[in-house]
Structure formats: structure tokens, C-alpha cells
Amino acid sequence: MKALTFLLRRENGWAFDTNQLDIWERVDNDQGRFFVNRISSNHQEEEPPQFYGGIIADPMGLGKTLTMIALAASDLDSSRNATEDVMKREMGDKPCIATTLIIIPPPLLGTWEEQLSEHVVAGGLKWQRHYGKTRFTSRYELDDVNVVLTTYHTVSAEWKNERETENSILFSVRWKRIILDEAHFIRNGKSRMAHAICALDSIARWAVTGTPIQNRLGDLATLLKFIRVYPYTDPRLFDTDIAHFWKSGQDEEAAKRLQRLSACILLRRPKTTINLPPRKDLRCPIDFSREERELYAEIREQTITRIDEALQSSSETSRASVYVNVLQQIESLRLVCNLGLHYHVRHQKSLDVPSEASDWTVVAQQAFNVQRGMGSIVCAQCSSTLELTETLLDDSSTAYQNPTFSRCLKFVCGDCMHRMSKAGRKMGCGHRPACPTASVSISTNIFEDVSDVVPRLMRASSVGLPSKIEALVIDIKSLPPDTKW
């Protein structure tokens, strides 16, 4: 109930008329009425724009999904007149609908639907997908729908730019509430996905993530922009009021300000809130079979040879080419550990990075996939980070221009390519002569199609199970039938 109470209170707007602490405090004295920002101590005469929403940052296992379902279900309570009053006050240019939009990664669509089916009584909330071939085309289709489930990719694909979204139902109405599950996916505020999500219109906005800050304070700034909490809708003011103190070495002041801000708009309960069984980690070393050991040793020797070639090379572009191959070899070692002799079934050919420009266009995408599989990639122009999670959700096919990847492993995002193209500039890697470059897609699925893998594995059925899988099967079979693990 604590979480739902926090959600309902925040959806009533600023706490001017209560004893609850908030970002803004209303002060009346002999000089009149003014409003004080409790984070920065700045004051102003104008009442700050209303804010409905916040951040739910509970760690995994505390029921964030169920909490947000309870919030949506509270709309069915006829005694909650405050909600209707808010909707009347916040009528804008777009038609305002009493529907909650929930944006989630595609793999979680089924999870949300299972939770809704399990916990919502019959005749309660009505929900429907806006995804794939099942999409709304008219706002009138939403009249009897309480919850709409959609994905990051869908929002990004339907947002062409600020001026060309009138044909999308997502952008043509004002939602009562938007819930952003796994909200850390938009932490890169410069990404197309973040721009699309922030362009949606709604009264209340909730960001749900167990990791609101992953690498830097800027991660939180993007979430504040999404939930539109004044004045930190502008990331520059967040930098001025909080991040600036951190950067200048005033850690204590920065921490105090961040704590004051978080106490008002963020809920994070400790795992001790519920009684979870203790976690037990059991390490089970597995020995290779003789054939697997020989395959692993062969690839290991190839990897060492590649590394020696890179160390002995004096050409930067040559080192870059070898670097990509080394990354693939290291990845191959990991795959052998998992797949055993089936590694050959899935990976018939290794990637050979050529030196000729004409050939680079052929393998640039493969090289890029290897690079991003090892971690995040940074744009050489704007320094924004392209995270692996973003590449799985974003869709570069609907962007202004595809990003590029050069033979020396320089990456330039699509937004920067678009800006340089408009300015009549060409992307340069800094080398003379310039290295070959090629367009790449950041939406390429790094997971192989199961429909293609399974037949090939069946054709290789003469090869036994990998040692790791065989050990797992033995463990599972040794458990009593009703054992949960």
C-alpha cells in the first residue's frame, strides 16, 4: 500500500496544501506570494507548471509491475473524484482520453498480459496491444480500453519527427497516464528513442526502473525530462543545480540536493521490505570432452596469433582490422564453452576484415555487430553512447540517416550524419587518407533466428550434447518432480 499511496499522492500534483515535502514550496508573507525551489533555494512569483508522476526505482522482486497495474486499476474507483478534476484542469490541444499507455520492451509484453490476467478481476481493466499488426487507427477505438500496451520500437517507428506524427494514434491524443517500464532504456537523451518517448503527450508520467542511475548523473536527467518535473525538464538546469556541484568537487552539496529531489519524486524500497529466501550461488565446474578441448585449444592458438600480429603491426588501420578479428576469436572461445562441438554448426566462417574500401562495405555490418556485442559504442562526433539495449529496440530504418562505421572502428550516429549532411560536410575519421566507411544498421537482431538454428542442429544430431548442457540435464533429472529452483 505504501507504493500505491505514493503514486496516488504524486498524481494529485504539487503538495502546496498539505504537509508533504515537495520540490516547490508556496510561501505567503507581507510581500505577497512566491514559490521556492527546495532543491536550489531559487524563488519565483509564478506558480510552477503542474507535475503529475515520478520514478519507481524498486529493485527486482518487489513487484513494480503489479504496483503499476494497481495504479491503473485505481481509475475504476468511482470515489476518486480528484482524478477527474485533474483531467478537466489539464485539457490541452489534443483530445484527452482516460487511458493508460504502458511502454515496455517486446519480451515483456507477455509478462504484463499474464500479470493483468492473473490480478485483475473479470470485468475490470480492459487492455489491448498496440503492436505489430494489432494497432489502433482511431482514438474512438480507445473509448472502452483502460490500458494500451506498446513497445519502445513501436513508439520510435511511429515518431518520424516533431511535425509528422499526426497519423499515429500514439501521438494524436493526450493520454491520462504513460508508464515507461525499464525506463533506463532512454538514458541516452540524444537517441532517437528518447526523443520519441519524450514527445508523447500525457497528464501523468511514470518511469519504472530498478537502475535510474547506471553510469552517470546524466542518466537521471533524461528520466526527469521524460516525467516533465519542472524545472528539470531542461537537463541544463539539472546540470546547474545538481550535476555541476559533483563535477566541481562539491560532492556533499550535490548529494544533499540529489537526496532532496529524490525524496520528493522517487520511491525506492529496500529488498528487506519483503521476506525473500536467501540467495545461494553454487559453482559447478565442467570439464571439456577430449574433442571439445581440442577445438578450444585450436581457437585459442588462433587468438594468440592474431594478438601477436596486432602488436607487431605499425599501421593503425591494420591494427584495427586485427582488433575486430581478435574480438571475434574471444567471442568464439566463449561460444565453444556453451555450444561445444555444435559451435561449428552455427559458425561455419570467421570474419576476415579486408583492407580494400570496396570490400569494407560488405563486412562493415559484421564488424560493427562484433564491436557492439563487446559493449557500448560511442559516437565519434557527439560522444553519445549507443547501448546494446538500445540497438535491440531502436529502428534505424525510420531515422533520417543510417549511422556509419569506418575500417578504423570509428562510429558516427545517424543524428550526427544527418546534421553533417545538411551542413554539406563529410564524415572523416581523422586519418590521411581517410579510412573506408559504410552505413550500418543498429536495429540488426544479434540473436540468430531459432527457425534457422534448430534444423541445422538437428542435422548435426550425431554430435553429442555440449558438456555444459549435458551436466545441466543430469542435474534437472536428479531433482524430485515437484521441486522448484
C-alpha positions as CSV (number, residue, x, y, z in Angstrom):
1,M,0.0,0.0,0.0
2,K,2.9,2.4,0.6
3,A,3.8,2.3,-3.1
4,L,0.2,2.9,-4.3
5,T,-0.2,5.7,-1.7
6,F,2.9,7.4,-3.1
7,L,1.6,7.0,-6.7
8,L,-1.8,8.4,-5.9
9,R,-0.4,11.3,-3.9
10,R,2.0,12.3,-6.7
11,E,-0.8,12.2,-9.3
12,N,-2.6,14.9,-7.3
13,G,0.1,17.4,-8.3
14,W,2.3,19.7,-6.1
15,A,1.7,19.4,-2.4
16,F,1.1,23.1,-1.8
17,D,-1.9,22.5,0.5
18,T,-0.5,19.6,2.5
19,N,2.3,18.9,5.0
20,Q,4.1,16.7,2.5
21,L,7.6,17.9,1.4
22,D,7.8,18.7,-2.3
23,I,10.2,20.3,-4.8
24,W,8.2,23.5,-4.7
25,E,7.0,25.3,-1.5
26,R,4.4,28.0,-1.6
27,V,5.2,31.0,0.7
28,D,2.8,33.8,1.7
29,N,4.1,36.8,3.6
30,D,3.7,40.6,3.7
31,Q,5.4,40.9,0.3
32,G,2.9,38.6,-1.3
33,R,3.0,35.0,-2.6
34,F,6.0,33.3,-4.1
35,F,7.3,29.8,-4.8
36,V,10.6,28.4,-3.5
37,N,12.5,25.6,-5.2
38,R,13.7,23.5,-2.2
39,I,16.5,21.9,-4.3
40,S,18.3,25.1,-5.3
41,S,16.6,27.7,-3.0
42,N,15.7,29.8,-6.0
43,H,12.3,31.5,-5.9
44,Q,9.8,32.9,-8.4
45,E,6.4,34.7,-8.3
46,E,4.8,32.5,-11.0
47,E,3.3,29.2,-9.9
48,P,5.4,26.3,-11.4
49,P,3.7,24.2,-14.0
50,Q,1.9,21.3,-12.5
51,F,3.6,17.9,-12.3
52,Y,1.9,14.5,-12.0
53,G,4.1,11.4,-11.8
54,G,7.5,10.3,-10.7
55,I,10.1,7.4,-10.7
56,I,9.6,4.0,-9.2
57,A,13.1,2.5,-8.6
58,D,12.4,-0.6,-6.5
59,P,14.9,-3.3,-7.1
60,M,13.9,-6.6,-8.8
61,G,11.5,-8.7,-7.0
62,L,9.4,-6.1,-5.2
63,G,6.5,-6.1,-7.7
64,K,6.9,-3.0,-9.7
65,T,4.7,-4.4,-12.5
66,L,1.9,-5.3,-10.0
67,T,2.2,-1.8,-8.4
68,M,1.6,-0.1,-11.7
69,I,-1.3,-2.3,-12.5
70,A,-2.8,-1.3,-9.2
71,L,-2.4,2.3,-10.1
72,A,-4.2,1.8,-13.5
73,A,-6.9,-0.2,-11.7
74,S,-7.5,2.7,-9.2
75,D,-9.0,4.6,-12.1
76,L,-12.0,2.3,-11.8
77,D,-12.7,3.6,-8.3
78,S,-15.7,6.0,-8.7
79,S,-14.8,7.7,-5.4
80,R,-11.6,9.1,-6.8
81,N,-13.1,12.4,-8.0
82,A,-9.6,14.0,-7.8
83,T,-8.6,12.2,-10.9
84,E,-11.5,13.5,-12.9
85,D,-10.7,17.0,-11.6
86,V,-7.1,16.8,-12.8
87,M,-8.2,15.6,-16.3
88,K,-10.6,18.6,-16.6
89,R,-7.9,21.1,-15.5
90,E,-5.3,19.6,-17.8
91,M,-7.3,19.6,-21.1
92,G,-4.9,20.6,-23.9
93,D,-5.0,21.0,-27.6
94,K,-5.2,17.2,-28.2
95,P,-8.2,15.2,-27.2
96,C,-7.7,13.9,-23.7
97,I,-8.5,10.2,-23.1
98,A,-8.9,8.3,-19.8
99,T,-6.4,5.5,-21.0
100,T,-3.1,4.4,-19.6
101,L,-0.3,3.8,-22.1
102,I,2.3,1.3,-21.0
103,I,5.6,1.2,-23.0
104,I,7.7,-1.9,-22.5
105,P,10.4,-4.0,-24.2
106,P,8.9,-6.6,-26.6
107,P,10.0,-9.6,-24.4
108,L,7.9,-8.3,-21.5
109,L,4.6,-8.0,-23.4
110,G,3.6,-11.5,-22.4
111,T,4.7,-10.9,-18.8
112,W,2.5,-7.8,-18.5
113,E,-0.5,-9.6,-20.1
114,E,0.0,-12.6,-17.7
115,Q,0.1,-10.2,-14.7
116,L,-3.0,-8.4,-15.9
117,S,-4.9,-11.7,-16.4
118,E,-3.9,-13.0,-13.0
119,H,-4.5,-10.0,-10.8
120,V,-7.4,-8.0,-12.5
121,V,-10.9,-9.2,-11.7
122,A,-13.2,-10.2,-14.6
123,G,-14.9,-7.1,-16.0
124,G,-12.2,-4.8,-14.6
125,L,-9.5,-3.3,-16.6
126,K,-9.7,-3.8,-20.3
127,W,-6.4,-3.9,-22.1
128,Q,-5.1,-4.3,-25.7
129,R,-1.8,-4.3,-27.6
130,H,-0.7,-1.6,-30.0
131,Y,2.0,-3.6,-31.6
132,G,2.7,-5.4,-34.9
133,K,-0.4,-5.9,-36.9
134,T,-2.7,-5.2,-33.9
135,R,-2.7,-1.4,-33.8
136,F,-5.3,1.3,-33.2
137,T,-6.2,3.6,-36.1
138,S,-8.7,5.9,-34.4
139,R,-9.0,7.4,-31.0
140,Y,-12.6,6.3,-30.8
141,E,-11.3,2.7,-30.7
142,L,-9.8,3.6,-27.3
143,D,-13.1,4.6,-25.7
144,D,-13.6,1.2,-23.9
145,V,-9.9,0.4,-23.4
146,N,-8.3,1.2,-20.0
147,V,-4.7,0.1,-20.8
148,V,-2.8,0.1,-24.0
149,L,0.4,-2.0,-24.2
150,T,3.0,-1.0,-26.8
151,T,6.8,-1.2,-27.2
152,Y,9.8,1.2,-27.5
153,H,10.3,0.2,-31.1
154,T,6.7,1.0,-32.0
155,V,6.8,4.4,-30.5
156,S,10.2,5.1,-32.2
157,A,8.9,3.9,-35.5
158,E,5.7,6.0,-35.5
159,W,7.6,9.1,-34.4
160,K,9.1,10.5,-37.7
161,N,9.8,13.9,-36.2
162,E,8.0,16.6,-34.2
163,R,6.0,17.7,-37.3
164,E,5.0,14.4,-38.8
165,T,3.2,12.3,-36.2
166,E,-0.4,13.3,-36.8
167,N,-1.2,9.9,-38.4
168,S,-0.1,8.0,-35.3
169,I,-2.7,7.4,-32.6
170,L,0.1,7.4,-30.0
171,F,0.9,11.0,-30.7
172,S,-2.5,12.3,-31.7
173,V,-4.1,12.1,-28.2
174,R,-3.3,13.1,-24.7
175,W,-3.1,10.0,-22.6
176,K,-4.2,10.1,-19.0
177,R,-1.0,8.3,-17.9
178,I,2.2,7.0,-19.5
179,I,4.1,4.2,-17.7
180,L,7.6,3.6,-19.0
181,D,8.8,0.1,-17.9
182,E,12.6,-0.5,-17.9
183,A,12.9,3.3,-18.3
184,H,16.7,3.2,-18.3
185,F,16.4,2.3,-22.0
186,I,16.1,6.0,-22.7
187,R,19.0,7.2,-20.6
188,N,20.8,8.3,-23.7
189,G,18.9,11.5,-24.1
190,K,20.4,12.1,-27.6
191,S,19.0,8.9,-29.0
192,R,16.1,8.8,-31.4
193,M,14.2,6.6,-29.0
194,A,14.5,9.1,-26.1
195,H,13.3,11.9,-28.4
196,A,10.3,9.8,-29.5
197,I,9.3,8.8,-25.9
198,C,9.6,12.4,-24.6
199,A,7.4,13.6,-27.5
200,L,4.4,11.7,-26.3
201,D,1.7,13.8,-24.6
202,S,0.1,12.8,-21.3
203,I,-1.1,14.2,-17.9
204,A,0.8,11.8,-15.7
205,R,4.2,10.2,-16.4
206,W,5.9,7.3,-14.6
207,A,9.4,6.0,-15.1
208,V,9.8,2.5,-13.8
209,T,13.4,1.2,-13.5
210,G,15.5,-0.6,-10.9
211,T,18.6,1.4,-12.1
212,P,17.7,5.1,-12.5
213,I,21.4,5.9,-12.4
214,Q,23.7,3.4,-14.1
215,N,26.9,5.1,-15.1
216,R,26.5,8.9,-14.6
217,L,24.0,11.5,-13.3
218,G,23.0,12.3,-16.8
219,D,21.1,9.0,-16.8
220,L,18.7,10.5,-14.3
221,A,18.5,13.8,-16.2
222,T,16.8,12.1,-19.1
223,L,14.2,10.4,-16.8
224,L,13.4,13.9,-15.3
225,K,12.9,15.2,-18.8
226,F,10.5,12.4,-19.6
227,I,8.4,12.8,-16.5
228,R,8.4,16.6,-17.0
229,V,9.1,17.7,-13.5
230,Y,9.7,21.5,-13.5
231,P,12.3,23.0,-13.8
232,Y,14.3,19.8,-14.5
233,T,12.5,19.1,-17.8
234,D,15.5,21.0,-19.1
235,P,18.6,18.9,-18.5
236,R,20.7,22.0,-18.4
237,L,19.0,23.1,-15.2
238,F,19.6,19.7,-13.6
239,D,23.3,20.2,-14.5
240,T,23.3,23.6,-13.0
241,D,21.5,22.7,-9.8
242,I,23.0,19.3,-9.1
243,A,25.5,17.8,-11.5
244,H,27.6,20.9,-11.6
245,F,28.4,20.5,-7.9
246,W,29.5,16.9,-8.4
247,K,31.8,17.9,-11.3
248,S,33.4,20.7,-9.3
249,G,34.2,18.5,-6.4
250,Q,31.4,19.6,-4.1
251,D,30.2,16.1,-3.5
252,E,28.5,16.7,-0.2
253,E,26.3,19.5,-1.6
254,A,25.5,17.6,-4.7
255,A,24.5,14.5,-2.6
256,K,22.2,16.7,-0.4
257,R,20.5,18.2,-3.4
258,L,20.0,14.9,-5.1
259,Q,18.6,13.4,-1.9
260,R,16.1,16.2,-1.5
261,L,15.0,15.8,-5.1
262,S,14.7,12.0,-4.9
263,A,12.7,12.2,-1.7
264,C,10.0,14.1,-3.5
265,I,9.6,12.2,-6.8
266,L,11.3,8.8,-6.4
267,L,10.3,5.7,-4.5
268,R,12.9,3.0,-3.8
269,R,12.2,0.5,-1.1
270,P,14.8,-1.9,0.2
271,K,14.7,-5.6,-0.6
272,T,14.1,-6.2,3.2
273,T,10.6,-4.8,2.6
274,I,9.5,-8.4,1.8
275,N,10.9,-11.7,3.1
276,L,12.8,-13.3,0.3
277,P,14.6,-16.6,0.7
278,P,18.4,-16.2,0.9
279,R,20.2,-16.4,-2.4
280,K,22.5,-19.3,-2.9
281,D,25.2,-19.4,-5.6
282,L,26.6,-22.8,-6.5
283,R,29.6,-23.0,-8.8
284,C,29.7,-26.2,-10.9
285,P,33.0,-26.5,-12.9
286,I,32.5,-28.6,-16.0
287,D,35.3,-30.4,-17.8
288,F,35.5,-30.4,-21.6
289,S,35.3,-33.6,-23.5
290,R,38.5,-34.5,-25.4
291,E,37.1,-33.3,-28.7
292,E,35.8,-30.0,-27.1
293,R,39.2,-29.4,-25.5
294,E,41.0,-29.8,-28.9
295,L,38.6,-27.4,-30.6
296,Y,39.0,-24.8,-27.8
297,A,42.8,-25.1,-27.9
298,E,42.8,-24.6,-31.7
299,I,40.8,-21.4,-31.5
300,R,42.9,-20.2,-28.5
301,E,46.1,-20.6,-30.6
302,Q,44.4,-18.7,-33.4
303,T,43.5,-15.9,-31.0
304,I,47.1,-15.6,-29.6
305,T,48.4,-15.5,-33.2
306,R,46.0,-12.6,-34.0
307,I,47.1,-10.7,-30.9
308,D,50.8,-11.1,-31.8
309,E,50.0,-9.8,-35.3
310,A,48.3,-6.7,-33.9
311,L,51.2,-6.0,-31.5
312,Q,53.7,-6.2,-34.3
313,S,51.8,-4.1,-36.8
314,S,52.8,-0.5,-37.3
315,S,49.7,0.5,-39.3
316,E,46.8,1.8,-37.2
317,T,44.2,0.7,-39.7
318,S,45.8,-2.8,-39.9
319,R,45.7,-3.0,-36.1
320,A,42.0,-2.0,-36.2
321,S,41.3,-4.8,-38.6
322,V,43.1,-7.4,-36.5
323,Y,41.4,-6.0,-33.4
324,V,38.0,-6.9,-34.8
325,N,39.1,-10.4,-35.6
326,V,40.6,-10.8,-32.1
327,L,37.2,-9.8,-30.6
328,Q,35.5,-12.4,-32.7
329,Q,38.0,-15.1,-31.7
330,I,37.5,-14.3,-28.0
331,E,33.7,-14.5,-28.5
332,S,34.3,-17.8,-30.2
333,L,36.1,-19.2,-27.1
334,R,33.0,-18.3,-25.1
335,L,30.7,-19.9,-27.5
336,V,32.7,-23.1,-27.6
337,C,32.3,-23.3,-23.8
338,N,28.5,-23.1,-24.3
339,L,28.0,-25.0,-27.5
340,G,30.8,-27.5,-27.5
341,L,31.2,-29.2,-30.9
342,H,28.0,-27.6,-32.1
343,Y,30.0,-24.3,-32.4
344,H,30.9,-25.4,-36.0
345,V,27.3,-25.8,-36.9
346,R,26.4,-22.2,-36.1
347,H,29.7,-20.6,-37.1
348,Q,30.9,-22.0,-40.3
349,K,33.0,-19.0,-41.4
350,S,35.1,-16.4,-39.4
351,L,35.0,-12.7,-40.2
352,D,38.0,-11.5,-42.1
353,V,38.3,-7.7,-42.2
354,P,39.7,-6.6,-45.5
355,S,41.8,-3.6,-46.3
356,E,40.1,-2.6,-49.5
357,A,37.4,0.0,-49.4
358,S,35.1,-1.9,-51.8
359,D,35.3,-5.0,-49.5
360,W,34.7,-3.0,-46.3
361,T,31.1,-2.2,-47.3
362,V,30.5,-6.0,-47.4
363,V,31.7,-6.8,-43.9
364,A,31.2,-3.4,-42.1
365,Q,27.9,-4.6,-40.5
366,Q,29.5,-7.8,-39.3
367,A,32.4,-5.9,-37.8
368,F,30.0,-3.5,-36.2
369,N,28.0,-6.3,-34.7
370,V,31.1,-7.8,-33.2
371,Q,32.1,-4.5,-31.7
372,R,28.8,-3.7,-30.1
373,G,28.5,-7.2,-28.8
374,M,31.5,-6.5,-26.6
375,G,29.8,-3.5,-25.0
376,S,28.6,0.1,-25.6
377,I,29.8,2.1,-28.7
378,V,30.4,5.9,-28.5
379,C,29.7,8.3,-31.4
380,A,33.0,9.9,-32.5
381,Q,31.1,13.2,-33.1
382,C,28.7,13.8,-30.2
383,S,30.1,11.3,-27.7
384,S,26.7,9.8,-27.1
385,T,26.7,6.2,-26.1
386,L,24.9,3.5,-28.1
387,E,24.0,0.9,-25.6
388,L,23.3,-2.7,-26.5
389,T,19.8,-2.5,-25.2
390,E,19.1,0.5,-27.4
391,T,20.3,-1.3,-30.5
392,L,17.8,-4.1,-29.9
393,L,14.9,-1.6,-29.5
394,D,15.7,1.2,-31.9
395,D,14.9,1.2,-35.6
396,S,17.4,3.0,-37.8
397,S,15.3,2.3,-40.8
398,T,13.0,5.1,-39.8
399,A,15.8,7.5,-38.9
400,Y,16.9,10.5,-41.0
401,Q,20.1,8.6,-42.0
402,N,21.8,5.4,-41.1
403,P,24.9,5.6,-38.8
404,T,28.3,4.8,-40.3
405,F,31.2,2.6,-39.2
406,S,34.7,3.1,-40.6
407,R,37.5,0.5,-41.0
408,C,39.4,2.1,-38.1
409,L,36.4,1.4,-35.9
410,K,35.1,5.0,-35.7
411,F,31.3,5.1,-35.3
412,V,29.1,8.1,-36.1
413,C,25.4,8.0,-35.1
414,G,22.6,8.7,-37.5
415,D,21.7,12.1,-36.0
416,C,25.2,13.4,-36.5
417,M,25.3,12.0,-40.0
418,H,22.1,13.9,-40.7
419,R,23.4,17.2,-39.3
420,M,26.7,16.9,-41.3
421,S,24.8,16.0,-44.4
422,K,22.6,19.1,-44.1
423,A,25.7,21.2,-43.5
424,G,27.4,19.8,-46.6
425,R,30.1,18.1,-44.5
426,K,31.6,14.7,-44.9
427,M,32.4,12.3,-42.1
428,G,36.1,12.0,-41.6
429,C,37.9,9.6,-39.3
430,G,40.9,11.8,-38.9
431,H,43.3,9.6,-40.9
432,R,45.1,10.6,-44.1
433,P,43.9,9.2,-46.4
434,A,40.5,8.7,-44.8
435,C,39.6,5.1,-44.0
436,P,36.7,3.4,-45.9
437,T,33.3,3.9,-44.2
438,A,30.0,2.1,-44.7
439,S,26.4,2.5,-43.4
440,V,25.3,0.1,-40.7
441,S,22.0,-0.7,-39.0
442,I,21.7,-0.5,-35.3
443,S,18.5,-2.5,-35.3
444,T,20.0,-5.7,-36.7
445,N,19.0,-8.6,-34.4
446,I,22.1,-10.0,-32.8
447,F,20.2,-13.2,-31.9
448,E,20.1,-15.8,-34.7
449,D,16.6,-16.9,-35.9
450,V,15.7,-20.0,-34.0
451,S,13.8,-21.4,-37.0
452,D,17.2,-21.5,-38.8
453,V,19.3,-22.8,-35.9
454,V,17.1,-25.7,-34.9
455,P,17.1,-27.6,-38.3
456,R,20.9,-27.3,-38.6
457,L,21.4,-28.6,-35.0
458,M,19.1,-31.5,-35.8
459,R,21.2,-32.3,-38.9
460,A,24.2,-32.4,-36.6
461,S,22.5,-34.7,-34.2
462,S,25.4,-37.2,-34.4
463,V,27.3,-34.7,-32.3
464,G,26.5,-35.2,-28.6
465,L,25.2,-32.6,-26.3
466,P,27.7,-29.9,-25.1
467,S,29.3,-30.9,-21.8
468,K,27.7,-27.9,-20.1
469,I,24.2,-28.8,-21.3
470,E,24.7,-32.5,-20.5
471,A,25.6,-31.6,-16.9
472,L,22.5,-29.4,-16.7
473,V,20.2,-32.1,-17.9
474,I,21.6,-34.6,-15.4
475,D,21.0,-32.1,-12.6
476,I,17.5,-31.4,-13.6
477,K,16.6,-35.1,-13.9
478,S,18.1,-35.7,-10.4
479,L,15.5,-33.3,-8.8
480,P,12.2,-34.6,-7.4
481,P,9.3,-33.8,-9.7
482,D,7.8,-31.0,-7.6
483,T,11.0,-29.2,-6.7
484,K,11.2,-25.5,-7.6
485,W,14.6,-24.0,-8.3
